[in-house]
């Protein structure tokens, strides 16, 4: 957006508002697919008036894009469940890779999704088909992340798949620390 519009923060906020509004539509689709059309519409309305989502779109943070990619990932997972084709597995992995480039926890979600695809049995589906789908999800995710990893190799002269703070960010976001101390301090 900066490349097209220059350093215009209003353009970024407008793009984030469009992403936020489309999240509501994706939630309608996802809720409708999981629970029914009326419930999907209710979920979309709740998403549209949920104060943290409204507040978040005005901030220039990667969370806006990550939320959109995460909900689209879940929508595509539902599509894959209805139609477990190779193309859907590749798109699912690519969305997971884009989510991982936005927030490192997206990689954990993509790997967990591949494990679930491998573990869940469907009538008439062979283990080999599930294995191939899980491999396609992981390969598409890796192919999406690869250009950034190569960039990190050339700029940092080290193997850094996504970010240098991914482990610490995952630790802070997933670890329960009773006394409020971080990393032993």
Secondary structure, 3 states (H helix, E strand, C coil): CHHHHCCCHHHHHHHHHHHHHHHHHHHHHHHHHHCCHHHHHHHHHHHHHCHHHHHHCCCCCCHHHHHHHHHHHHHHHHHHHHCCCHHHHHHHHHHHHHHHHHCCHHHHHHHHHHHHHHHCCCCCCCHHHHHHHHHHHHHHHHHHHHHHHHHHHHHHCCCCCCCCCHHHHHHHHHCCCCCCCCCCC
